[in-house]
Amino acid sequence: MKKPLALTLLVVLILMPCVTTNGQSGNTNSAAQGNKPGKNQAAVTIPDKDFEEMMRWSYATMGLRKGMELDASVKSYEDEIRQNPDDSFAWWALGNGYRYQVRFDDAVKAHKEAIRIQPNEREYWWSLEKDYNDAARPEDKLRVLERITELNPKDFLAWSARGETCSELGRYQDAIKALRESLRIEPRHVDAWLSLGAAYRSAKEPGQSTSAYQNAVRYAKDDLEKYADDEMAWQLLGEAYSALGNRAKVVEVYKRLRAISPTRSEDFFKEYVLP
């Protein structure tokens, strides 16, 4: 059984500072300097190992070694690969480090090496997908997502990301097929309902679009019945109401977001209330 990355990253966030380069604090998300990450990018999973091994994996997702800054970690992985060129883990970690250094071409090369050595390791494919996402290369990203869905046809996040990427490329019917497959696997995935509504709207199918957005509202409300202060659920609910043109409900969501997440509410206000 594998453990989700989010579980161990909680530990990492407590025990370590942000990724740094040359001793300076930095944003741990390379996409902050490049393309915005897609909503459906799946978290890398970490093998069910002892605590130290889990920590090793969680640091490596950011191209780090425990106790080292980013640049030093990258050099360490480069040195390790010179000693053992067939170490797929080192190639994977190195690629992640390159991505955080905004060296996307180098990240792609490193992750392709990791995949060459272990072609069926889904974590490596997801990292390559992130490289292409941050480098704004949607055609390449789509090919990777197609491979991920081949490796695991039940990965609803991969199907959803595949659908969003098809929409980005203007391939709306392909997007609809992929998003419907995602929802067949996980019908409560609000992000996918929102993306499906947008794809139908772009494909000039307003009735289907409205139905998808209504389902997004339904499942977001279900989530809020269980987790009343879930800011992401409120955000998604607001997006669905905005897509349906229900401004009064959008304002209600904004007020609730302002109470539980002032930072998120500011962004929501600019994107959905001001217009």
C-alpha positions in Angstrom: 0.0 0.0 0.0 1.2 3.5 -0.8 0.8 6.6 1.4 -0.2 9.9 -0.1 2.4 12.6 -0.3 0.2 15.1 1.6 0.6 12.9 4.8 4.3 13.2 4.9 4.5 16.7 3.6 2.7 17.8 6.8 5.8 16.5 8.7 8.2 18.1 6.2 6.5 21.5 6.5 7.1 21.4 10.3 10.6 20.1 10.2 12.1 22.0 7.3 12.2 25.5 5.8 11.1 26.5 2.3 13.2 25.4 -0.6 16.2 27.8 -0.9 18.8 28.5 -3.5 22.1 30.0 -2.7 21.0 30.5 0.9 18.0 32.7 0.0 14.5 31.8 0.9 12.4 30.9 -2.0 8.9 29.8 -3.1 8.8 26.0 -3.0 6.5 26.0 -6.0 8.4 26.4 -9.2 5.2 27.0 -11.0 5.0 30.3 -9.1 7.8 31.4 -11.5 6.2 29.6 -14.5 2.9 28.2 -15.5 0.1 27.7 -13.0 -0.2 24.1 -12.0 -3.4 22.4 -13.0 -6.0 21.6 -10.3 -5.9 17.9 -11.0 -2.2 17.3 -10.7 -2.0 14.3 -8.5 0.2 14.2 -5.4 3.2 11.9 -5.8 2.7 8.8 -3.7 5.4 7.5 -1.3 6.2 3.8 -0.8 5.1 2.3 2.5 8.5 2.4 4.2 9.8 3.3 7.6 9.8 6.9 8.7 13.3 7.7 7.5 12.6 6.3 4.0 9.4 8.2 3.8 11.2 11.4 4.7 13.8 10.7 2.1 11.0 10.4 -0.5 9.2 13.5 0.6 12.3 15.7 0.5 13.1 14.2 -3.0 9.8 15.3 -4.4 11.2 18.9 -4.0 14.7 17.9 -5.2 16.0 18.1 -1.7 18.1 16.1 0.6 17.5 16.4 4.4 19.6 19.2 5.8 20.6 20.6 2.4 19.5 23.6 0.5 18.3 23.2 -3.1 21.5 23.9 -5.0 23.5 21.7 -2.7 20.9 18.9 -3.0 21.0 19.1 -6.8 24.8 18.9 -6.9 24.6 15.9 -4.5 22.2 14.1 -6.8 24.3 14.9 -9.8 27.3 13.4 -8.0 25.3 10.3 -7.0 24.3 9.7 -10.7 27.9 10.0 -11.8 28.7 7.1 -9.4 25.5 5.1 -10.4 24.0 6.2 -13.7 21.2 3.6 -13.4 19.8 5.0 -10.1 16.3 5.9 -11.1 15.4 7.5 -7.8 18.4 9.9 -8.0 17.4 10.8 -11.6 13.8 11.5 -10.4 14.9 13.6 -7.4 17.4 15.5 -9.6 14.6 16.3 -12.1 12.5 17.6 -9.3 15.3 19.8 -8.2 15.9 21.1 -11.7 12.2 22.0 -11.9 12.4 24.0 -8.7 15.4 25.8 -10.2 13.2 26.6 -13.2 15.4 24.5 -15.5 12.6 22.8 -17.3 14.6 21.2 -20.1 17.0 19.7 -17.7 14.1 18.5 -15.5 12.5 16.8 -18.6 15.8 15.0 -19.5 16.3 13.8 -15.9 12.8 12.5 -15.6 13.0 10.7 -18.9 16.1 9.0 -17.7 14.3 7.9 -14.5 11.5 6.5 -16.8 13.9 4.8 -19.1 15.2 2.8 -16.1 11.8 2.2 -14.5 9.2 2.8 -17.3 6.2 1.7 -15.2 6.8 4.0 -12.2 3.8 6.3 -12.2 5.5 8.8 -9.8 8.1 9.5 -12.5 5.5 10.1 -15.2 3.6 12.5 -12.9 6.8 14.5 -12.3 7.4 14.7 -16.1 3.8 15.9 -16.4 4.6 18.7 -13.9 7.7 19.7 -15.9 5.7 20.1 -19.1 2.9 21.9 -17.2 5.3 24.4 -15.7 7.0 24.9 -19.0 3.7 25.5 -20.7 4.0 22.6 -23.2 0.4 21.2 -23.3 0.9 18.8 -26.2 3.8 17.1 -24.4 1.8 17.2 -21.2 -1.1 15.5 -22.8 1.0 12.6 -24.1 2.3 12.0 -20.6 -1.2 12.0 -19.2 -2.3 9.5 -21.8 0.5 7.3 -20.7 -0.5 7.7 -17.0 -4.0 6.7 -17.8 -2.7 3.6 -19.6 -0.6 2.7 -16.5 -3.6 3.1 -14.2 -7.0 3.4 -16.0 -8.7 4.0 -12.7 -6.8 7.2 -11.9 -9.6 9.7 -12.0 -7.2 12.6 -11.4 -5.2 11.7 -14.5 -8.4 11.5 -16.6 -9.5 14.9 -15.3 -6.1 16.5 -16.0 -6.2 14.9 -19.4 -9.6 16.4 -20.1 -8.5 19.9 -18.9 -5.4 19.7 -21.2 -7.6 18.7 -24.1 -9.7 21.7 -23.5 -6.6 23.9 -23.3 -5.8 22.6 -26.8 -9.3 23.3 -28.1 -10.1 19.6 -28.4 -13.4 19.8 -26.6 -15.0 16.5 -27.6 -11.8 14.7 -26.4 -12.0 16.7 -23.2 -15.6 15.7 -22.6 -14.8 12.0 -23.1 -11.8 12.2 -20.7 -13.7 14.2 -18.0 -16.7 11.8 -18.2 -14.4 8.9 -17.7 -13.0 10.7 -14.6 -16.5 11.2 -13.3 -17.4 7.6 -14.1 -14.7 6.5 -11.7 -15.3 9.3 -9.1 -18.7 10.9 -9.5 -18.1 13.3 -6.6 -15.1 15.1 -8.1 -16.2 18.7 -8.1 -13.2 19.9 -10.2 -14.1 17.5 -13.0 -17.7 18.7 -13.0 -16.5 22.3 -13.3 -14.1 21.4 -16.1 -16.8 19.3 -17.9 -19.2 22.3 -17.7 -16.6 24.5 -19.3 -15.8 22.0 -22.0 -19.5 21.6 -22.9 -19.9 25.4 -23.0 -16.9 25.7 -25.4 -18.4 22.9 -27.5 -21.7 24.9 -27.8 -23.7 22.5 -25.7 -25.4 24.8 -23.1 -27.8 22.3 -21.7 -25.1 19.8 -20.9 -22.9 22.6 -19.5 -25.6 23.8 -17.1 -26.2 20.2 -15.9 -22.5 19.7 -15.2 -22.3 23.0 -13.2 -25.4 22.0 -11.2 -23.7 18.8 -10.3 -20.7 20.7 -9.2 -22.9 22.7 -6.9 -24.5 19.6 -5.6 -21.3 17.8 -4.7 -19.6 20.9 -3.3 -22.6 21.3 -0.9 -22.3 17.7 0.1 -18.6 18.3 1.0 -19.6 21.3 3.0 -22.1 19.3 5.0 -19.2 17.2 6.2 -16.5 20.0 6.4 -18.2 23.3 7.0 -15.0 25.3 6.9 -13.4 23.7 3.9 -12.2 26.7 2.0 -11.5 24.7 -1.2 -15.1 23.4 -1.2 -16.4 26.9 -0.8 -14.1 28.1 -3.6 -15.4 25.4 -5.9 -19.0 26.1 -5.0 -18.5 29.8 -5.8 -16.9 28.9 -9.1 -20.0 26.8 -10.0 -22.4 29.5 -9.0 -20.4 32.0 -11.1 -20.6 29.7 -14.1 -24.3 29.4 -13.6 -24.6 33.2 -13.5 -25.9 33.3 -9.9 -24.3 36.4 -8.6 -26.2 36.5 -5.3 -24.8 33.1 -4.4 -21.3 34.1 -5.5 -21.5 37.0 -3.1 -22.7 34.7 -0.3 -19.7 32.4 -0.9 -17.4 35.3 -0.9 -18.6 36.4 2.5 -18.2 33.0 3.9 -14.7 32.7 2.4 -13.7 36.1 3.9 -14.6 34.7 7.4 -12.5 31.5 7.1 -9.8 32.4 4.6 -9.1 36.1 4.1 -6.2 35.4 1.6 -8.3 33.1 -0.6 -11.3 35.4 -0.4 -9.2 38.3 -1.8 -8.4 36.2 -4.9 -12.0 35.0 -5.2 -13.3 38.6 -5.0 -11.0 39.7 -7.8 -11.9 36.8 -10.1 -15.6 36.2 -9.4 -17.2 39.1 -7.6 -15.6 42.2 -9.2 -16.5 41.2 -12.8 
